[in-house]
Amino acid sequence: MEIKVKICGMTRTEDIEAVNRFLPDYVGFVFAPSRRMVSPEKAAELISNLDKRIKKVGVFVNHSENEVKRIAEKCSLDVLQFHGNETSQYCSRFKHEIWKALGINDTQSLDALKQYCVDGILLDTVLNGVCGGTGQTFDWSIAEEFSKEYRIILAGGLNQDNVIEAISKIKPFCVDVSSGVESKGIKDPAKIYEFIKAAKSGEVIR
């Protein structure tokens, strides 16, 4: 099975031009406080020029239900990705595809998986209590068995040099990268190309 790729943190027209050229499966727009945060208006502007074959993911952290729905409609989002304290009940209130992010510290971190009935579980690194955006990997051995039961999106410190190893260990549905395809904090088209090429070269055998 071919791995899916998500390039997260679209902020510029140049980012859209790069992904339109190399066609990852998903791109992410961050609507929570972050150096990659974009306004709904800016995201909608960028999305208007996005290749229709690429699915649009909105990244949210503890937003109100109404705010998420407003942004999702304005930006025609395909997937809602929740990185905060959103409950399973909260996640069930949306008609979109839902990915719930879980920060991984140890095997006990994975206990939270059991409470969610969502379309995908995104596993990411926790640093100083924050899940995601760290640019660091977690101990992949913790989660090796979970792709057998869950649709896993793997994030946290991935780049063109380690993504094949990550895929071989976790066997995720999708790999998610942001800082790993940046140079000096800006999306680098060459790194985007190399990451997608590396990820797509790895065959996932379940």
N, C-alpha and C positions, 0 to 999 in steps of 0.2 A: 504494500500500500504506500502510495506516495505521500510524503509528509506535507502538511500545509504550513505556510509561512505567514507570519504577521509582522509587519514593520510598524512600530508604534511611535507616536510623538510627531505627527505631521504638523508643521507650523508655517511652512513657506511654500510659495508657488514652485520653487525649485525642487522641493521634496515631492510634490505631486508629479512633476515632470519626470523625476527619477523613477518613481514607482510605476508610472504609466509605461515607461520604457522596459522595465524588468518584470512587471506583473507578479507581485506577491499575491497570495490568496486574500489577505486581509490587510487593512491599514487602520491604525488607531489614532483617535483624536482625544486628547486629555482635557477634561472639563473640571478638573480638581486642581488645587494649588500645586504648582510644579513649574519648573523653568520651561516646560514644554506645554503649559496650559494655553488653550486658545478659547476665545469667546465663541458662543454658538454662531454668531454672525460671521466670524472669520472662518470657522469650520465649514459653514454652508458655502461660503465663497470658494474655498479650496475644493470642496466636494463637487461643485458645479463643473470643475475641470478634470475630475477623476475618471479614469477608464471604468466603464460600467461593469466590466468583468471582475473588478476588485470590490470586495465587501467592506463595508464601513463599520468600525467598532467605536463605540463611545465609552470612555473610561470615566467612571463616577466614584466618588467617595462620600457616602452619607448624605447624598442629595435627597430632597423631598421627592415623593412619588410624582407630584405634579411637575416639578422642575425637570425631572428625567423625561417625562412624557413630552413636555414642551420642546426640549432640545432634540429628542429623538425624531419628533415630527418635523421640526425645522430643518434638520440635517439629513433626513431620510436614512436614519441609521438602520443597519441590518442586525447588529449585535450590541447588547448592553453588557458592559463588563464592570462588575462592582467590586471595589477594593476596600470598602469600609466595614462597618459592623452590621451590614444588611442581613436580615434574617431570611430563612427559607420562605416564610410567609410573605415578606416584602418582595422577594424575587418572583413570587408566583403572581404578582399583580400586573405583570407586563406580558404583552403578546409577542414581544420580540424574542429572538434567541438570547439566552442568558448564560453568561460566563461569570462564575463567582471565584474571586481570587482568595487564596489561602496562603498565609505566610508560614514557611516551614522552618522550624527550629530543631525539631526532633520528631521521633515517631509519634509522640502524643499529639503533635500538631495536626496529624492526619485524622484524628478522631472526629474532627469537625465535619469531615466529608459526609458522614452518615446522615447529617441533618438536612442536607441539601438535595433537592430534586431539580436539577438544572441541566442545561444542555452541555455544559463544559465546566471543568474545574481547572482554574489556572493556579499553578504552583509557582511561588515566587519567594525570593529571599526577604527576610525581615532584618532590618537594621535600625537600632534605636526605636523599636516599637512601630516602625513604618514598614508596610508591606509594599514592595515594588519600588522601582526607580533607583535601586542601590548600585546597579552595575556590577554586582557580585553574585557568584554562584552559591547555592547551598549544597549540602551533602546529598548528591543524587542517589546514593545507596538507600537513603531513607524511603524513597518513593518508587523504587524499582518495580514493585509488585502491583502498583495501583492502576496502571494503564489497562490491566486485565479486566478491571471492574468499572473504571471511570474513563470518560473522554477527557484526556489530560491535555492542557495547553501548558507547555513548559516555558518559564521565563526566568530571568535572573542571571545576569552576567554572561549571556551567550554571545558568541562571536564566530567568525568564520573558522577559527582554529579549534574550537571545542564543540561546535554544534553536532558534528558527526558522532563524537563520543557520547554526547548527551542523548542523541536519538537512539543509539545502540543500547544504552542503559535503561532509559525510561520508556522508550517506545511510545512517545506521545502522539496525539492526533495532530498537534500543531506546535511549532516553536515560535516564540515571541521575542523580538529584539528591539532595542531602542539605542542605548548608548553604544552597543557593540557595532553599530554601523554609522558611528559619528566620528568626525575629526574636529577637535577643538569645539565640541558642543553642537556641531552642525551636521546634519545628515550628509553622508559622503556617498555619492552615486557608485563609486568603485567598490566601496565596502558593502553596499546594498547588493550589488551584483554578485560579489564573491560569497556573501552569506547565503543568498538564495541558491546559488550554484552548488555550494557545499551541502546545504540542507536537502535539496532535491536529489542529490546523488546518493543519499542514504536510503536504502530500502527498509521499510518497517515490516518485520515479520513477527506476528503476534502468536 
